[in-house]
């Protein structure tokens, strides 16, 4: 399955979109479009396996944010709300109208902001390995968790992490404090759209108690844990894709039921 790769300029900032869809029909109208937003230091490559699995049934768009994946940042820091606006404006410029935003790690913060700021576009969010735990907010703890995670990830994922981190290090350093300071619980509490939290059972960054509390905070939240570390989408791509598909089917049934009730 070949991807359509294009870079969209939004207010002078580049956002790279890697679009895949069933039978390669990347320009057709599929609802919803699943948008994949990477974590700090990373790129679309962290979603290769799960995007391939999801693209059998959905149009999918994996994103490279400014400053990551080899894209320039203009040597500036972006707040999560700015990244969220860039992502939504880029994908809607390419025809997406009904969007599920799946974020991983720092990408979960961007997913939450996208839903808060663009409720007319974002119909639900999927948070994979969400950060930052409000009881473990220090940069030292975050670094320690990532260090342990290296021991749990496979050789392929570690190679992606290392190479992506090396080419995005300036932006990585700029974004550490905004990521650390983001009030994830407050954001999720304010959401009106459904929220699915997915956690790797061995994830040393997004721990079990944090994932439970975060899912419970959402007005319409659910938590699923799968075997694997922080990049559980790498280790369980088919399971994650099935969860997203089931999540959407349940939403569709609920919407239809509500429509009948009205």
N, C-alpha and C positions, 0 to 999 in steps of 0.2 A: 504494500500500500504506500503510494508516494504522497508526500506532503507538499502543499503549496506554501512556499515561504515568501513572505513579503514584509517590508519595513514601512510602517505608517508613521508619519510625522504628526505629532499632536503638540501644537504651540511650540514648535521647534525642537521637541524632544522625540527621539526615535523609540518606537516600540516594535519589536519584531514579533510577527505572528506566524506560527507554524500550524497550518490547518489540515486536518485529515477528516475523512467522512466515508461512510459505506460506499463501496464500489468507486471510490475516488471522486464522488459527486460533491466537491468542496464548495461549489457555488450554488447548490440547490438549497431550498428552504427546509431545514430540519429544525424542529422545535422539541426540546430546547437545545441551544448550543452549550456545550460544556467547556468552560474556560479554565485553564490550568495555570496557576500562578506559583512560581517557585519561591524557595526560601532565600534567606540572606546568603550572598556569595555564590548562589547557584544559577542555573539556566534551565531552558526547556529540556535539556538532556536528562534531568532527574525524573522526567515524566515519560520517557520513551516507551517503556513497557506498558504502563497503564494507559497511555494515549492510544497505543496500538489496539489494546483490548477494548477500550471505550468506543473507538472509531468503527467498530463493527456494527454499532447500532445508533451512534450519535455523530453529529458534526462536532468536532473538538478543535479547540484552538489553544495551543500552549504558547506562553508569552515569555519573551525576554524583556526585562525591564531596563530602562536607561541605567547605565553603569554596570550592567551584568551581561553575561553571555557575549562579551566582546563589544558591546555597544558603548558609545561615549555617554557621559553623564553631564557634560558641561562643568565638571568639577564642582558640583553642588550637591547638597543633601536634599533628599525628598522626604517629606512626611508621608505616612501611610495613606492619608486622605488624598494626597497629590498623586501617588502611584495608582490609587483606586480610580481616580478620575481619568488618568491616562489610559488605563486598561479598558474601562467601559467605553470611552470615546473611540479608542482604536478598533474594538471589535464591532461596535455599532456602525462605524464608518464602512465596515465590510459586510453589512447586512444582517448582523445578529440583532434580534429583538427580544427574545425570551432566553435568558442566560442563567445557567447554574455556574457559580464560581467555586471551583475547587482549589483551595490554597493549601500549601504544605509549609509548616514552620512559620517563618515571617509572612509567607504568602497568605496564611490564615487571617492575619491582621488586615491585609489588603482586601481579602474577600469580605470580611465584616464591614469595612468602610464602604466598599462598593455597594453592598446591600442597603446600608444606611443612607447613602447619598443618592442612590439610583434605584429606588423601589419599583419604578415603572419598567425597569429592564431586568433586574436581578430577582428571580423568582425563588431562589433557595441558595444555601451555601453548604459546602462540605469542607470541614476543617480537619486536615490530616496532620497529626502531631502538633497541635496548636501551642503557641507561645504568646506571652510569657506567663508562667505560673505566678500568680500574685503573692504566693508565699515563698517563692524562690527566685527573687527578682535580680539578685546581684549578678554582675558580669562574670565574677569568679565562678559562681555556681553554673552559669550557662556554659562557660568554657569547659568546666569539669565534665558536665553532661555530654558535651560534644566530643570530648576526649574519650570518654567511655564508649560512646557510640561508634567510634572508629573501629573498636575491637569487635563490634557486633555486625557491622555492615560487611558485605562481600567485597571481593577484590574489584569487581566492575564498578560498584557504587563508590568505593573509596577512590578509585582512579578518576571518576567524574568529579567528586568533591574536591580532590587535590587540584586538578587542572582548572576547574571553575574558580576556586578560591584564588589561585595564583593570578589569574587574569582579571579578577574583579576586586583585588585587595583594597585599592584606594576607596572604592565605593562601600565595600564591606565595613571598613573602619568608620566611614561617615554615618552609616545606618545603624551601628550598634546601639547607640543611646536612644534614638527614636524607637527602635524595636523594644529595648528594655523598658522604656517608659510608657509604652502603649497600654491603655487600660482595657484589656481584652474582656474582662468580666462585664464592665459597664457597657461596652459595645454590644456584646451578645445579649445582654438583658434588654437593650433597646430595640432589638430586631423584631420585626413582625413576620418575617419569612421563616420557613422551616430550616432547622439547623441539624446537620448530621455530623457528629464528631467521630472520627476514626483514629484509633490509636494502636500502635504496635505494642504488644504485650511486654516486650523487653525494652521499650523506649526509655532511656535514662534522662531525656530532656522533658518530654511531656509525660509526667508520671500519672499513675492510675487515679489517685485521689483528685488531682487537678482536672483530669478529663471528666470525671464523674461530676464534680462541682460545676464545671463549665456547661456541660450538657443540661444539668438541672436548672441552670440560670436562664436558659432559653425558654421563651414562651411555648415553643414547639420544637423541643430538642430530643435527640436520641444519641446514644453512644454505642459503638461497636468496637470491640478489641479483636485484633487479628494477630497471629504469631508474627513476630518481626520487630526490628528496632525502629529508629526515628523515621527512616525512609521506608516505611512499611509498603508504600505503593510500588517500590522496586521489587520487594520480595513477594508480594501478594497482588500482582496486577489484575489477574482475572477476578479474584475475590472483591477487590476494591471496585472494579468496573461493575460487577453484579450488584454490589451494594448501592452504587449510584443509580443504576437502572431501576432497582426495586424501590429506592427512595423516591424517584420520580413517578413511578407507577402509583405508589400510595398517595402521593400528592394529587395526581390526576383524578384518582377515585374520590378523594376527599372533596376536591373542587366540584366534581360532577354531583356528588351527594349534596353539597351545600347549595348548588344551583337548583336542584330539584326542590330542596326545602324552601327556597325563596319563592 
